[in-house]
Every structure is written in structure tokens, then in C-alpha cells.
Amino acid sequence: MTRVNVNNQTKEPAFAKALKFTIVIAAIGILTCILLMNFGV
């Protein structure tokens, strides 16, 4: 039981970290697109 709990605790933060990483990259990509459109490149 203890091992299962430890595995669940380590999996969730890793998933959350990956989710945040993906959101950050998406946000940067969107901001870059907006800047390029504004500068007419």
C-alpha cells in the first residue's frame, strides 16, 4: 500500500509539471504569433 501511495504522489507532480510546461510553451507561441502579426512580418 505504501509503495502505491508513493508512486501516485510522484506521478501527479510530474504530470502537473508537464502540463504547466506545455501551457507555458503554448502561451509563448501565441504571444510570438501576435507580435509577428503586429509587426507585419
CORCORUR-V763479 format. One record per backbone hydrogen bond with DSSP energy under -0.5 kcal/mol. NH is the residue of the N-H (numbers start at 1). CO is the residue of the C=O. If there is no record, write none. Layout:
nh=NH co=CO
nh=NH co=CO
This chain:
nh=5 co=1
nh=6 co=2
nh=7 co=3
nh=8 co=4
nh=9 co=5
nh=10 co=6
nh=11 co=7
nh=12 co=8
nh=13 co=9
nh=14 co=10
nh=15 co=11
nh=16 co=12
nh=17 co=13
nh=18 co=14
nh=19 co=15
nh=20 co=16
nh=21 co=17
nh=22 co=18
nh=23 co=19
nh=24 co=20
nh=25 co=21
nh=26 co=22
nh=27 co=23
nh=28 co=24
nh=29 co=25
nh=30 co=26
nh=31 co=27
nh=32 co=28
nh=33 co=29
nh=34 co=30
nh=35 co=31
nh=36 co=32
nh=37 co=33
nh=38 co=34
nh=39 co=35
nh=40 co=36
nh=41 co=36
